[in-house]
Amino acid sequence: MQAYSAFGLRVAATGRLPGLLPCREPGVADVHVYLQATPEWLDDERPQPHAAMYVSPDRDESGRPVLTVERLGGDRVFRLRFADDIEFIVDGAGREIWSTWPEPWTVDDVATYLLGSVFAFALRCRGVTCLHASAVALEDRAIAVVGSLGAGKSTLAAAFATRGCAVISDDVVALSRIADEYVVHPGPPRIRLWPDSVRALYGSTDALPRLTPTWDKRFIDLTQTRYRLETRALPLAAIYVLDERGAHEALPRVERLSAPAGLMAMVANTQANRLLDARMRAQEFQCLGRVAASFGVRRLVAPDDLDRLPALCDLIVDDVLESAVHV
């Protein structure tokens, strides 16, 4: 088994997991990942009647759901099946993940799912609240930017990275309460970007490599010396909700949200939020309710203009520093 670290957990895998940091410290694995393998008992299991707990409304070119999630073996095991026939089996404790895939897909394709929505679901099974967000470090504290798909979270994290800020995590922000603080755990050392964002930040789409040959999305390798990767779990200092970008906005601005509004904005942007049972949902509301009451949540209103990214970064830094002065 090869050892890695991600989201505050030690991960043991039966092979190479592209996009994760090797873990060289001895210890017991929190999560086991089995590549191109299924559990021995799977052939004896059948999906329960009405077992599809989630069917994505989004379809691929053939009309197949992008993701289907089924229950197996009571509520103990879940199967996540993607439209391209890449499948994952996740146990209900979030301790074991099996993956299979057909040709021509490779482990690089599998990792794009595994290190995103699949690992987020496993974390939710473990009782960890995960925001659909990116997080960077400012003054040794974590700043999370939350938003829906395509809102610009990763692009903003990349803009901070090019300014020398350490990046904690992209796309999945795992929150845990340690003592009296909520902390953000470091995720995989990559920022995933669409070509338009790469072009805006670097001048050319070809400035960054593809995640896989089969997908046009690119990535920043945060282990390169030109970037800073945060490997510590840092206390959360602020959460910003990235609002839909406005074509008529001249300058970015920050708006304070009430605690109830901030809570609902975060709940709407959690990972795997359509797959939660009553216990998971209660844990989520408790965690995010405390976060909203403790830190306050801000809404970021930004122009629909990638040239304004430096101004948006400056606004966040100034707001964080100003808030710290008044604490």
Backbone bond lengths (Angstrom), bond angles and torsions (degrees), N, CA, C in turn:
res aa  C-N    CA-C-N  psi(-1)  N-CA   C-N-CA  omega(-1)  CA-C   N-CA-C  phi
1 M - - - 1.465 - - 1.529 109.58 -
2 Q 1.317 116.30 142.01 1.455 121.91 176.14 1.528 108.69 -101.43
3 A 1.327 116.52 138.60 1.461 121.85 -173.87 1.525 111.13 -102.17
4 Y 1.330 114.84 135.42 1.463 122.14 178.71 1.530 108.65 -136.52
5 S 1.335 115.53 169.72 1.464 120.29 173.71 1.520 109.12 -128.13
6 A 1.321 115.50 142.20 1.467 121.01 178.05 1.515 109.11 -164.33
7 F 1.337 115.94 134.38 1.461 122.77 174.48 1.535 112.29 55.88
8 G 1.325 116.08 36.11 1.456 120.15 178.41 1.512 114.26 79.13
9 L 1.326 117.83 8.66 1.459 122.09 -177.23 1.525 110.67 -119.34
10 R 1.315 114.69 152.13 1.458 121.06 172.73 1.526 107.14 -93.29
11 V 1.330 116.07 126.06 1.460 122.26 -174.92 1.524 109.15 -114.24
12 A 1.329 116.86 127.52 1.463 122.12 175.21 1.521 108.24 -108.86
13 A 1.328 117.51 126.52 1.461 122.15 -177.06 1.519 110.30 -125.68
14 T 1.326 115.32 151.36 1.466 120.04 -179.62 1.520 112.47 -79.73
15 G 1.315 117.79 -1.73 1.458 121.22 178.21 1.513 110.56 -163.93
16 R 1.309 115.01 -167.73 1.465 121.35 -177.41 1.524 110.79 -67.21
17 L 1.331 116.03 134.49 1.460 122.24 174.20 1.523 108.20 -118.42
18 P 1.320 118.69 94.72 1.464 120.55 -179.19 1.523 110.97 -63.06
19 G 1.329 114.84 134.86 1.456 119.42 178.04 1.506 114.69 99.83
20 L 1.339 118.70 1.46 1.456 121.44 176.67 1.521 110.43 -116.29
21 L 1.338 115.13 153.32 1.459 121.02 177.12 1.522 110.22 -84.60
22 P 1.339 117.94 132.86 1.466 119.77 174.52 1.525 110.44 -62.21
23 C 1.314 115.47 144.59 1.466 121.53 176.67 1.521 107.82 -110.15
24 R 1.321 116.69 113.97 1.464 120.81 -175.68 1.524 112.84 -98.32
25 E 1.331 116.31 -5.58 1.457 119.22 178.04 1.530 109.45 -80.61
26 P 1.328 118.07 134.86 1.464 119.72 178.48 1.524 110.88 -67.39
27 G 1.311 115.84 149.94 1.452 119.69 178.97 1.514 111.63 165.21
28 V 1.317 115.15 171.83 1.464 122.10 -179.63 1.519 109.27 -86.91
29 A 1.312 116.88 136.22 1.462 121.35 -178.46 1.527 111.01 -70.77
30 D 1.329 115.48 140.18 1.460 121.56 173.17 1.524 111.28 -85.33
31 V 1.334 116.03 -33.98 1.466 122.18 -178.15 1.523 108.80 -133.49
32 H 1.328 116.37 134.73 1.461 122.02 174.08 1.524 109.09 -108.35
33 V 1.327 116.29 131.93 1.463 122.37 178.79 1.526 108.36 -117.58
34 Y 1.327 115.81 123.82 1.461 121.91 -179.07 1.527 108.28 -110.14
35 L 1.322 115.98 116.30 1.457 121.70 -175.89 1.524 110.94 -91.80
36 Q 1.328 115.12 136.09 1.470 123.25 -178.51 1.532 110.05 50.16
37 A 1.335 114.80 50.50 1.458 121.00 -177.83 1.522 109.52 -151.54
38 T 1.332 115.81 154.36 1.459 122.56 174.16 1.521 108.20 -128.41
39 P 1.328 117.96 155.26 1.467 119.29 177.78 1.528 111.06 -64.93
40 E 1.320 116.35 149.16 1.460 121.18 -176.15 1.523 112.26 -59.94
41 W 1.307 117.02 -32.18 1.457 120.47 -174.95 1.521 113.25 -84.07
42 L 1.335 118.18 -1.85 1.466 120.08 -171.98 1.528 112.40 -61.92
43 D 1.327 118.18 -36.95 1.461 120.47 -177.98 1.520 112.11 -63.39
44 D 1.329 116.85 -23.60 1.465 120.26 179.81 1.515 112.71 -86.68
45 E 1.318 115.90 -9.05 1.460 120.19 -178.13 1.522 110.64 -95.41
46 R 1.288 115.78 144.43 1.450 121.78 173.96 1.519 108.09 -127.69
47 P 1.325 116.99 144.23 1.465 117.58 176.24 1.524 111.03 -56.34
48 Q 1.315 116.52 140.88 1.454 120.52 176.76 1.522 110.17 -65.65
49 P 1.336 117.09 156.90 1.467 118.41 171.49 1.526 109.51 -56.27
50 H 1.307 115.13 135.36 1.474 120.32 -177.19 1.535 110.37 56.87
51 A 1.343 115.49 38.10 1.462 120.38 -173.03 1.515 113.37 -76.40
52 A 1.334 118.25 -16.51 1.465 119.95 -179.00 1.523 108.59 -71.04
53 M 1.310 115.95 98.03 1.463 120.23 -178.49 1.524 111.72 -78.96
54 Y 1.334 116.20 -16.75 1.465 119.52 176.93 1.517 109.42 -155.40
55 V 1.331 115.55 132.00 1.458 122.59 172.72 1.520 106.87 -128.31
56 S 1.316 116.75 117.84 1.462 120.52 -176.95 1.525 110.87 -61.84
57 P 1.331 117.18 136.21 1.469 119.51 174.61 1.518 112.75 -71.90
58 D 1.326 117.14 -16.66 1.464 121.31 178.55 1.524 109.71 -80.57
59 R 1.323 116.07 141.76 1.457 121.47 -177.56 1.523 110.68 -123.21
60 D 1.349 115.36 152.76 1.455 119.25 174.36 1.526 109.08 -84.90
61 E 1.322 117.06 -172.54 1.462 120.63 -176.26 1.524 112.72 -64.71
62 S 1.335 116.73 -22.44 1.466 120.86 179.27 1.520 112.43 -92.02
63 G 1.325 116.80 1.34 1.454 120.42 179.92 1.516 114.48 85.92
64 R 1.329 118.19 9.36 1.461 121.73 179.40 1.526 110.62 -85.67
65 P 1.340 118.03 143.94 1.465 119.84 176.55 1.525 110.88 -58.78
66 V 1.313 115.92 137.62 1.463 120.09 179.30 1.528 110.89 -60.21
67 L 1.336 116.80 -35.78 1.462 121.01 179.22 1.519 109.62 -146.90
68 T 1.332 116.03 134.60 1.459 122.79 171.52 1.523 107.93 -126.24
69 V 1.331 116.55 131.94 1.465 121.57 179.54 1.521 108.45 -118.38
70 E 1.342 116.15 127.79 1.459 122.16 -179.13 1.519 110.67 -122.24
71 R 1.331 115.32 151.22 1.461 121.01 171.82 1.523 109.20 -89.46
72 L 1.322 115.33 139.61 1.459 122.33 173.46 1.519 108.20 -129.72
73 G 1.326 116.96 143.36 1.461 119.37 175.10 1.507 113.27 60.53
74 G 1.321 116.62 51.74 1.458 119.63 -175.45 1.508 109.45 72.73
75 D 1.318 117.07 -138.15 1.465 120.92 177.01 1.525 110.79 -99.93
76 R 1.322 116.84 17.90 1.465 120.55 -172.42 1.517 113.31 -85.30
77 V 1.342 116.64 -25.30 1.459 120.35 -171.96 1.522 109.28 -141.80
78 F 1.334 115.59 146.94 1.460 121.09 -179.14 1.525 109.59 -130.94
79 R 1.339 115.15 142.73 1.462 120.52 174.53 1.521 108.41 -112.43
80 L 1.330 116.45 125.02 1.462 123.11 175.82 1.520 107.57 -107.08
81 R 1.321 116.02 114.85 1.461 121.29 -176.30 1.526 108.95 -116.44
82 F 1.324 116.02 120.11 1.459 121.19 179.05 1.525 110.07 -93.09
83 A 1.322 115.84 161.80 1.460 121.08 -173.09 1.519 112.88 -62.80
84 D 1.323 117.54 -24.96 1.465 120.58 -179.60 1.528 112.53 -89.36
85 D 1.352 116.29 13.77 1.469 123.95 176.69 1.519 114.03 72.52
86 I 1.310 117.72 14.61 1.464 120.59 167.40 1.527 107.17 -80.42
87 E 1.336 116.55 127.45 1.461 121.28 -174.70 1.525 111.58 -125.67
88 F 1.331 113.82 150.72 1.459 121.36 175.79 1.528 108.73 -133.81
89 I 1.314 116.02 141.36 1.457 123.05 170.03 1.523 106.70 -111.95
90 V 1.338 116.75 125.31 1.465 121.72 -178.31 1.521 108.14 -122.23
91 D 1.329 116.96 126.49 1.459 118.33 177.77 1.521 109.71 -75.78
92 G 1.323 115.74 156.11 1.457 120.79 -172.13 1.507 115.09 -66.42
93 A 1.331 117.59 -13.46 1.463 120.99 177.33 1.519 112.06 -93.28
94 G 1.342 117.13 -3.75 1.460 120.50 -179.03 1.514 113.32 68.10
95 R 1.342 116.45 29.87 1.469 120.38 -177.54 1.520 113.26 -107.43
96 E 1.324 117.04 -20.24 1.458 120.43 -177.90 1.525 110.36 -135.62
97 I 1.327 115.54 136.52 1.463 122.24 179.39 1.526 107.78 -133.75
98 W 1.330 116.01 123.98 1.459 121.67 174.00 1.523 108.65 -108.35
99 S 1.320 117.20 146.13 1.462 120.32 -179.17 1.521 110.27 -137.48
100 T 1.337 115.87 142.54 1.466 122.19 174.00 1.519 108.44 -137.75
101 W 1.331 115.16 153.30 1.457 119.30 179.35 1.525 109.73 -156.94
102 P 1.329 117.33 147.13 1.462 121.06 177.59 1.528 110.73 -90.58
103 E 1.308 116.21 167.84 1.464 120.16 170.12 1.530 108.46 -68.46
104 P 1.331 118.63 147.52 1.468 127.76 10.23 1.524 113.50 -95.52
105 W 1.341 118.10 12.68 1.460 120.06 -175.48 1.523 110.67 -67.64
106 T 1.325 114.89 155.75 1.463 122.20 -178.93 1.520 109.38 -127.64
107 V 1.326 116.47 177.21 1.456 120.40 179.01 1.529 111.16 -63.12
108 D 1.330 118.29 -25.32 1.467 120.39 176.20 1.523 110.75 -65.63
109 D 1.342 116.79 -40.35 1.463 120.18 176.04 1.526 110.48 -65.83
110 V 1.319 116.18 -42.77 1.460 121.24 -179.63 1.527 110.69 -61.23
111 A 1.327 116.54 -39.48 1.466 120.82 -177.61 1.522 112.38 -64.31
112 T 1.336 118.04 -28.43 1.465 119.18 179.52 1.521 110.85 -63.14
113 Y 1.332 117.23 -34.44 1.464 121.36 175.20 1.529 111.33 -81.49
114 L 1.323 115.64 -45.84 1.459 120.73 -173.62 1.518 112.15 -58.19
115 L 1.335 116.92 -46.08 1.463 120.53 -174.97 1.521 112.60 -82.99
116 G 1.324 117.30 0.85 1.455 121.84 176.90 1.515 111.08 -113.31
117 S 1.326 116.29 -103.47 1.459 120.68 -172.08 1.524 113.67 -66.61
118 V 1.342 118.29 -32.49 1.466 119.66 -177.81 1.527 110.74 -70.45
119 F 1.320 116.49 -47.95 1.466 118.89 179.08 1.523 110.46 -66.26
120 A 1.330 116.98 -34.69 1.466 119.68 177.04 1.523 110.46 -60.73
121 F 1.337 116.85 -41.86 1.464 119.90 178.36 1.526 110.87 -65.48
122 A 1.331 117.35 -41.75 1.464 120.08 177.42 1.531 110.99 -60.80
123 L 1.319 116.89 -40.15 1.462 120.60 176.81 1.521 111.15 -63.47
124 R 1.333 117.04 -40.66 1.467 120.04 177.92 1.524 110.34 -62.24
125 C 1.345 116.86 -38.81 1.465 120.44 176.80 1.527 111.15 -62.07
126 R 1.326 116.58 -28.79 1.464 121.83 179.59 1.527 112.13 -85.18
127 G 1.327 117.76 0.47 1.452 121.06 179.40 1.511 114.88 87.65
128 V 1.335 117.24 14.78 1.464 122.12 -179.84 1.524 109.15 -97.25
129 T 1.314 117.19 125.22 1.462 121.39 176.84 1.523 109.47 -77.77
130 C 1.326 115.64 130.60 1.469 121.19 -177.56 1.518 109.98 -123.06
131 L 1.307 116.21 122.45 1.454 121.84 176.44 1.519 110.44 -89.26
132 H 1.332 115.66 146.69 1.471 121.05 170.10 1.522 105.09 -81.32
133 A 1.320 115.82 89.45 1.464 120.63 -167.71 1.521 110.15 -158.25
134 S 1.325 114.10 170.01 1.458 122.36 168.80 1.524 107.33 -122.59
135 A 1.325 116.18 152.89 1.467 119.54 -176.98 1.522 110.55 -137.48
136 V 1.338 114.55 138.66 1.461 121.53 176.69 1.519 108.52 -126.27
137 A 1.330 115.77 165.20 1.457 121.36 -178.40 1.520 110.14 -103.51
138 L 1.330 115.85 129.18 1.457 122.81 172.71 1.522 107.58 -131.86
139 E 1.326 116.36 123.08 1.467 121.08 179.64 1.532 111.18 54.65
140 D 1.334 116.68 41.61 1.466 122.56 178.00 1.525 113.21 61.70
141 R 1.309 116.27 27.22 1.458 121.18 174.41 1.524 108.48 -133.87
142 A 1.320 115.41 156.31 1.464 121.00 -174.51 1.522 111.18 -92.63
143 I 1.323 115.31 133.94 1.459 123.23 174.78 1.525 106.89 -117.17
144 A 1.324 116.63 118.63 1.462 121.16 -177.53 1.520 110.29 -104.92
145 V 1.318 115.96 136.78 1.465 122.82 176.04 1.522 107.22 -115.37
146 V 1.324 115.34 114.22 1.460 123.19 -174.20 1.517 109.01 -101.32
147 G 1.321 116.62 147.73 1.462 118.73 176.55 1.508 111.92 -179.87
148 S 1.308 115.52 165.10 1.454 121.55 -179.83 1.525 110.26 -76.31
149 L 1.312 115.88 174.97 1.458 121.75 179.47 1.521 110.12 -58.66
150 G 1.336 116.46 126.24 1.454 121.03 178.30 1.513 115.21 83.83
151 A 1.341 117.72 5.24 1.466 120.16 -178.17 1.523 112.47 -70.83
152 G 1.340 117.01 -25.64 1.459 119.95 179.34 1.512 114.88 113.93
153 K 1.335 117.53 17.03 1.469 121.22 -178.83 1.527 112.03 -61.53
154 S 1.327 115.59 -48.88 1.465 119.48 -178.00 1.521 111.32 -67.10
155 T 1.320 116.16 -37.42 1.465 120.00 178.44 1.525 110.34 -62.54
156 L 1.330 116.37 -41.36 1.459 120.23 178.82 1.531 110.73 -67.07
157 A 1.330 117.13 -40.82 1.468 119.98 176.66 1.523 110.75 -61.68
158 A 1.328 116.57 -39.45 1.467 120.53 178.25 1.524 111.11 -65.30
159 A 1.336 116.38 -38.54 1.462 119.76 177.76 1.527 110.57 -62.49
160 F 1.338 116.85 -41.45 1.464 119.98 175.52 1.528 110.91 -63.79
161 A 1.329 116.67 -38.95 1.467 120.35 -179.77 1.521 111.42 -62.14
162 T 1.324 117.05 -39.88 1.468 120.11 -179.87 1.529 111.60 -70.07
163 R 1.337 117.13 -16.56 1.468 121.34 177.05 1.531 111.85 -91.00
164 G 1.318 117.50 -0.05 1.457 120.76 178.35 1.508 115.19 97.26
165 C 1.334 117.89 5.02 1.463 120.57 177.49 1.526 110.13 -78.30
166 A 1.310 116.26 143.79 1.460 120.56 176.57 1.522 109.58 -76.59
167 V 1.315 115.96 137.03 1.462 122.09 178.79 1.524 108.57 -99.44
168 I 1.330 115.95 133.34 1.468 120.86 -179.63 1.524 110.90 -93.67
169 S 1.323 116.50 -47.46 1.461 119.46 -178.33 1.518 109.57 -162.16
170 D 1.333 115.09 153.99 1.459 121.56 177.94 1.520 109.45 -126.22
171 D 1.312 115.95 132.14 1.466 124.90 174.50 1.525 113.52 79.88
172 V 1.324 118.53 -45.19 1.464 122.12 178.16 1.526 108.50 -118.39
173 V 1.330 116.64 116.23 1.466 121.64 176.73 1.523 107.75 -112.76
174 A 1.338 115.69 110.38 1.463 122.47 -177.55 1.522 109.77 -92.64
175 L 1.351 115.79 124.62 1.461 122.10 -177.88 1.522 110.48 -107.89
176 S 1.319 116.62 134.47 1.461 121.85 173.77 1.517 108.93 -135.17
177 R 1.320 115.23 149.07 1.462 119.68 175.91 1.524 108.79 -96.35
178 I 1.322 115.86 119.62 1.459 122.38 177.65 1.518 107.10 -121.54
179 A 1.344 115.66 118.41 1.461 121.46 -173.04 1.529 108.03 57.90
180 D 1.316 117.89 -120.28 1.464 120.38 -178.22 1.520 112.55 -105.52
181 E 1.328 117.42 14.01 1.459 120.23 -176.40 1.524 111.02 -123.07
182 Y 1.334 114.44 149.92 1.456 120.15 168.37 1.523 107.89 -94.40
183 V 1.318 115.59 131.83 1.458 120.11 -178.72 1.521 109.91 -118.80
184 V 1.332 114.79 155.04 1.460 122.67 175.76 1.523 107.84 -106.42
185 H 1.318 116.25 126.16 1.461 121.01 -178.40 1.525 110.80 -88.73
186 P 1.329 117.26 142.94 1.468 119.87 179.31 1.525 111.70 -66.63
187 G 1.325 115.10 137.21 1.454 121.36 179.14 1.517 111.63 -101.66
188 P 1.322 117.61 -165.03 1.467 121.14 177.39 1.524 111.09 -58.94
189 P 1.332 117.96 146.81 1.474 121.41 -174.49 1.522 113.37 -81.78
190 R 1.310 116.10 53.23 1.461 120.49 -179.75 1.524 110.40 -142.68
191 I 1.337 115.10 150.17 1.464 121.82 168.40 1.521 106.63 -119.77
192 R 1.321 116.29 124.70 1.463 120.83 -179.03 1.526 109.43 -93.66
193 L 1.326 115.94 134.29 1.463 120.79 -175.10 1.519 111.10 -136.95
194 W 1.332 115.19 143.51 1.457 120.69 172.06 1.533 109.09 -79.50
195 P 1.331 117.65 158.09 1.471 120.98 -175.58 1.525 114.50 -54.25
196 D 1.338 118.46 -38.48 1.470 120.14 -179.17 1.527 111.31 -60.58
197 S 1.325 116.15 -40.69 1.463 119.88 179.61 1.524 111.01 -69.10
198 V 1.335 116.64 -39.87 1.469 120.06 177.76 1.521 110.24 -60.60
199 R 1.318 115.43 -43.27 1.466 120.47 -179.23 1.527 110.51 -63.70
200 A 1.334 117.14 -41.54 1.465 120.47 -179.00 1.526 111.88 -66.94
201 L 1.321 116.88 -36.18 1.461 120.66 -176.27 1.522 113.51 -85.48
202 Y 1.340 116.43 -32.60 1.463 119.75 -171.23 1.523 113.95 -122.61
203 G 1.333 116.98 -5.19 1.460 119.64 176.93 1.506 114.94 89.33
204 S 1.331 118.03 -16.46 1.463 121.40 -179.01 1.519 109.61 -153.76
205 T 1.322 116.18 139.10 1.461 120.30 177.21 1.519 111.55 -60.95
206 D 1.318 116.53 -34.02 1.464 121.28 -176.90 1.524 113.51 -74.92
207 A 1.331 117.15 0.78 1.468 119.75 179.30 1.526 112.17 -68.66
208 L 1.337 117.14 -21.25 1.460 121.24 179.85 1.525 110.09 -124.55
209 P 1.326 117.35 149.96 1.468 120.54 179.83 1.527 111.96 -77.06
210 R 1.326 115.78 157.81 1.458 121.46 173.57 1.531 109.89 -73.02
211 L 1.341 114.94 150.33 1.457 118.99 172.60 1.522 110.80 -63.69
212 T 1.328 115.65 -44.04 1.460 122.29 175.22 1.524 107.01 -145.27
213 P 1.340 118.10 158.92 1.466 119.99 177.16 1.523 113.28 -64.13
214 T 1.340 116.94 -17.82 1.465 120.79 -175.64 1.524 113.17 -93.46
215 W 1.331 118.02 0.64 1.465 121.33 -174.62 1.514 108.27 -136.70
216 D 1.326 115.55 142.19 1.462 119.65 -175.93 1.523 112.95 -84.10
217 K 1.320 118.44 -6.73 1.453 120.42 -179.35 1.528 110.20 -71.01
218 R 1.345 115.93 142.30 1.466 123.00 -177.95 1.527 109.53 -108.60
219 F 1.346 115.74 174.32 1.461 117.92 178.12 1.521 111.65 -147.90
220 I 1.342 113.70 149.21 1.460 122.39 170.36 1.521 107.69 -93.51
221 D 1.318 116.77 127.55 1.461 122.19 175.48 1.526 107.92 -89.64
222 L 1.320 115.98 104.27 1.461 120.84 -174.44 1.521 113.33 -73.60
223 T 1.337 117.57 -5.88 1.466 119.47 176.05 1.525 111.75 -82.10
224 Q 1.332 117.40 -9.21 1.458 119.83 176.99 1.524 109.88 -67.60
225 T 1.322 115.71 149.29 1.462 120.69 -172.85 1.525 113.34 -64.23
226 R 1.320 118.01 -21.46 1.466 119.60 -178.34 1.525 112.12 -76.23
227 Y 1.334 117.52 -10.64 1.465 121.56 -179.11 1.526 110.40 -116.68
228 R 1.333 114.71 166.76 1.459 121.01 176.65 1.524 109.09 -118.67
229 L 1.313 115.23 125.31 1.460 121.78 179.24 1.519 109.22 -109.52
230 E 1.322 116.44 125.42 1.458 120.46 178.11 1.529 109.00 -87.58
231 T 1.316 116.70 120.68 1.463 121.07 -178.85 1.528 112.48 -106.11
232 R 1.336 116.43 1.74 1.465 120.09 177.49 1.523 110.14 -97.95
233 A 1.322 115.97 152.33 1.462 120.03 167.77 1.524 107.40 -78.19
234 L 1.330 116.75 124.10 1.464 120.76 -175.53 1.525 110.98 -113.26
235 P 1.334 116.72 146.21 1.466 119.95 177.86 1.523 111.33 -65.54
236 L 1.309 115.25 139.46 1.459 121.25 -179.91 1.520 110.12 -72.40
237 A 1.327 116.75 134.32 1.462 121.48 179.87 1.519 112.71 -114.89
238 A 1.329 117.86 -31.68 1.466 119.91 -176.27 1.520 109.91 -161.64
239 I 1.333 114.36 152.02 1.463 121.22 175.34 1.521 108.23 -128.78
240 Y 1.317 115.07 130.61 1.464 122.15 176.89 1.530 109.00 -117.78
241 V 1.317 115.65 133.16 1.461 121.26 175.73 1.518 107.44 -98.18
242 L 1.318 116.01 116.69 1.462 120.99 -178.15 1.517 108.81 -80.41
243 D 1.308 115.85 107.98 1.457 121.75 -177.54 1.523 109.77 -75.11
244 E 1.314 115.07 166.69 1.464 119.82 176.13 1.523 109.45 -58.81
245 R 1.324 115.06 131.78 1.464 119.53 -176.12 1.520 110.65 -68.07
246 G 1.336 114.57 136.65 1.456 119.63 -175.94 1.519 112.73 -104.99
247 A 1.318 116.01 129.40 1.468 120.65 -179.15 1.524 111.59 -67.73
248 H 1.337 116.75 -22.92 1.467 120.00 -175.81 1.529 112.57 -99.64
249 E 1.329 116.65 5.00 1.459 119.91 179.03 1.526 109.70 -82.69
250 A 1.329 116.19 125.23 1.466 119.94 179.62 1.520 111.05 -82.71
251 L 1.334 116.83 -41.15 1.460 121.89 -177.33 1.526 109.45 -134.41
252 P 1.323 117.92 148.89 1.466 119.83 176.55 1.522 110.65 -69.75
253 R 1.315 115.93 153.39 1.461 119.69 178.07 1.529 109.60 -147.58
254 V 1.330 114.96 161.27 1.459 122.55 179.65 1.518 108.81 -114.48
255 E 1.338 115.90 136.28 1.460 121.23 175.92 1.524 108.79 -124.68
256 R 1.329 117.17 132.40 1.463 120.93 176.62 1.518 109.62 -77.10
257 L 1.329 116.04 138.13 1.452 121.61 176.14 1.522 109.74 -105.38
258 S 1.315 116.34 148.44 1.459 119.82 172.55 1.524 108.74 -66.26
259 A 1.331 116.83 162.24 1.464 119.95 -179.53 1.531 111.82 -58.63
260 P 1.350 119.60 -45.18 1.473 118.75 177.89 1.526 112.73 -63.19
261 A 1.332 116.80 -40.91 1.469 119.68 179.60 1.523 110.83 -67.29
262 G 1.330 116.25 -38.96 1.459 119.77 177.75 1.515 111.87 -64.83
263 L 1.334 116.16 -40.62 1.462 120.30 177.52 1.519 110.79 -59.79
264 M 1.321 117.51 -48.52 1.461 120.39 -177.34 1.527 111.51 -67.11
265 A 1.334 116.93 -33.05 1.470 119.62 177.34 1.519 110.63 -65.45
266 M 1.327 117.16 -38.18 1.460 119.83 177.69 1.519 111.73 -71.97
267 V 1.333 116.98 -42.68 1.467 120.55 179.83 1.525 110.68 -58.72
268 A 1.331 116.48 -36.30 1.470 120.34 179.62 1.521 112.37 -70.73
269 N 1.328 116.97 -12.16 1.466 120.50 -175.88 1.526 111.62 -128.64
270 T 1.330 116.04 44.31 1.455 120.22 172.96 1.522 109.55 -100.54
271 Q 1.313 115.55 155.93 1.459 121.36 178.21 1.529 110.08 -77.30
272 A 1.332 115.66 144.62 1.473 122.77 176.23 1.519 112.10 56.28
273 N 1.331 117.54 30.29 1.467 119.50 -173.63 1.524 113.80 -71.48
274 R 1.321 118.07 -13.30 1.467 120.18 176.29 1.522 112.34 -90.39
275 L 1.332 116.41 -0.06 1.462 120.70 -175.80 1.523 112.37 -114.40
276 L 1.323 117.58 12.90 1.460 120.72 -174.23 1.518 111.65 -87.20
277 D 1.341 115.80 139.70 1.458 119.78 170.68 1.531 108.24 -90.09
278 A 1.332 116.21 -176.99 1.465 119.85 -175.31 1.523 111.53 -62.20
279 R 1.340 116.93 -38.50 1.465 119.98 179.87 1.523 111.16 -64.89
280 M 1.334 116.69 -46.57 1.461 120.63 179.64 1.524 111.04 -62.48
281 R 1.342 115.82 -41.02 1.461 119.58 -179.00 1.524 110.69 -64.00
282 A 1.323 117.14 -40.85 1.463 120.53 179.11 1.527 110.75 -64.06
283 Q 1.332 116.92 -42.23 1.465 120.51 177.47 1.520 110.81 -61.25
284 E 1.337 116.01 -41.06 1.454 120.38 -179.59 1.528 111.37 -62.71
285 F 1.338 116.89 -47.36 1.463 119.95 -178.85 1.523 110.94 -63.79
286 Q 1.320 116.93 -38.77 1.460 119.47 179.26 1.523 110.86 -64.02
287 C 1.336 115.85 -47.16 1.466 120.35 -179.25 1.520 111.44 -63.05
288 L 1.329 116.85 -52.99 1.463 120.06 -174.63 1.524 111.93 -71.66
289 G 1.331 117.39 -29.15 1.461 119.70 175.21 1.522 111.32 -63.08
290 R 1.325 116.09 -41.85 1.463 120.14 177.44 1.522 111.30 -67.01
291 V 1.332 115.95 -39.85 1.466 119.74 179.09 1.523 110.29 -62.75
292 A 1.334 117.03 -46.29 1.467 120.87 -178.93 1.521 111.45 -62.23
293 A 1.334 116.72 -38.27 1.463 120.24 -179.22 1.524 111.71 -74.73
294 S 1.326 117.29 -31.58 1.465 120.84 -174.57 1.518 113.17 -82.35
295 F 1.329 116.84 -41.81 1.461 120.07 -171.74 1.518 113.41 -107.60
296 G 1.312 116.63 -26.17 1.452 118.57 -168.06 1.518 108.97 76.59
297 V 1.292 115.87 149.76 1.462 121.87 -179.90 1.514 107.62 -120.81
298 R 1.329 116.74 136.75 1.462 121.29 179.16 1.521 109.54 -110.84
299 R 1.305 115.01 148.71 1.462 120.66 172.32 1.521 108.43 -100.16
300 L 1.335 115.88 132.40 1.459 121.98 175.71 1.518 109.07 -99.88
301 V 1.301 116.55 120.79 1.461 121.69 174.73 1.520 106.97 -107.39
302 A 1.325 116.30 117.91 1.463 120.50 -172.50 1.517 110.98 -124.79
303 P 1.325 117.48 148.44 1.468 120.63 174.72 1.526 110.73 -66.30
304 D 1.308 116.38 152.45 1.462 121.41 175.99 1.524 108.72 -83.33
305 D 1.327 114.61 63.69 1.466 121.24 -174.42 1.524 108.19 -152.38
306 L 1.317 117.03 109.14 1.461 120.75 -177.46 1.525 112.71 -64.95
307 D 1.329 117.36 -18.61 1.464 119.71 176.43 1.525 111.54 -67.84
308 R 1.344 117.09 -15.25 1.461 121.72 -179.98 1.526 112.68 -88.98
309 L 1.324 117.75 3.82 1.463 119.99 -179.25 1.528 113.46 -56.29
310 P 1.343 119.93 -43.70 1.469 118.67 178.04 1.528 112.58 -58.28
311 A 1.335 116.97 -40.26 1.463 120.33 179.10 1.522 110.82 -65.73
312 L 1.331 117.03 -36.05 1.462 120.63 179.06 1.528 110.70 -68.10
313 C 1.316 116.91 -40.55 1.470 120.47 175.86 1.527 110.99 -62.37
314 D 1.326 117.08 -44.69 1.467 121.19 178.97 1.526 110.72 -59.93
315 L 1.331 116.11 -41.22 1.461 120.72 -179.07 1.527 110.73 -61.62
316 I 1.319 116.99 -44.39 1.465 120.71 -179.28 1.523 110.66 -65.24
317 V 1.325 117.18 -45.42 1.468 120.59 179.87 1.524 110.32 -60.12
318 D 1.327 117.18 -47.27 1.470 120.85 -179.81 1.524 110.92 -61.89
319 D 1.335 117.04 -40.60 1.460 120.58 -178.57 1.525 110.97 -67.30
320 V 1.323 116.86 -40.88 1.466 120.41 178.85 1.523 110.54 -64.26
321 L 1.319 116.90 -45.15 1.465 120.27 -179.28 1.524 111.39 -66.26
322 E 1.324 116.73 -39.59 1.468 120.10 178.69 1.522 110.84 -65.44
323 S 1.327 116.83 -40.77 1.463 120.36 179.16 1.519 110.96 -65.18
324 A 1.336 116.95 -36.98 1.462 120.67 -179.91 1.522 111.19 -65.02
325 V 1.323 116.62 -35.06 1.464 121.05 179.94 1.519 111.01 -64.80
326 H 1.352 116.38 -33.38 1.459 120.40 -174.94 1.525 113.61 -93.86
327 V 1.351 116.95 2.28 1.464 119.12 178.56 1.526 109.97 -71.67
